[in-house]
Amino acid sequence: MVKSDSQLLVNQMTGLWDCHGGFYVGKYLEARRLASRFGKLGFQWVPREENGEADALSMEAYEGYCRDRGVEPKYRRRRLAAR
């Protein structure tokens, strides 16, 4: 089971939405090719608010990517309020 906070990814990989091209079409095609190698593979959407650890890791990677290229990140880590 692949869990993602991206509804676009989940809906495209499950066939609910078509991929119309654009910047990520190459990665989409690669993902479809790789997914076809599995006998049974599912995709599940998880809201970002329910997946804080994965969200933090992805933002850390994104900020590192920007830092390595000397560019200012367009997005910043959100601080979740204590409950």
Secondary structure in CASP SS format (residue, H / E / C, confidence):
PFRMAT SS
TARGET T0000
AUTHOR 0000-0000-0000
METHOD secondary structure of the structure
MODEL  1
M C 1.00
V E 1.00
K E 1.00
S E 1.00
D C 1.00
S C 1.00
Q H 1.00
L H 1.00
L H 1.00
V H 1.00
N H 1.00
Q H 1.00
M H 1.00
T C 1.00
G C 1.00
L C 1.00
W C 1.00
D C 1.00
C C 1.00
H C 1.00
G C 1.00
G C 1.00
F C 1.00
Y C 1.00
V H 1.00
G H 1.00
K H 1.00
Y H 1.00
L H 1.00
E H 1.00
A H 1.00
R H 1.00
R H 1.00
L H 1.00
A H 1.00
S C 1.00
R C 1.00
F C 1.00
G C 1.00
K C 1.00
L C 1.00
G C 1.00
F E 1.00
Q E 1.00
W E 1.00
V C 1.00
P C 1.00
R H 1.00
E H 1.00
E H 1.00
N C 1.00
G H 1.00
E H 1.00
A H 1.00
D H 1.00
A H 1.00
L H 1.00
S H 1.00
M H 1.00
E H 1.00
A H 1.00
Y H 1.00
E H 1.00
G H 1.00
Y H 1.00
C H 1.00
R H 1.00
D H 1.00
R H 1.00
G C 1.00
V C 1.00
E C 1.00
P C 1.00
K C 1.00
Y C 1.00
R C 1.00
R C 1.00
R C 1.00
R C 1.00
L C 1.00
A C 1.00
A C 1.00
R C 1.00
END
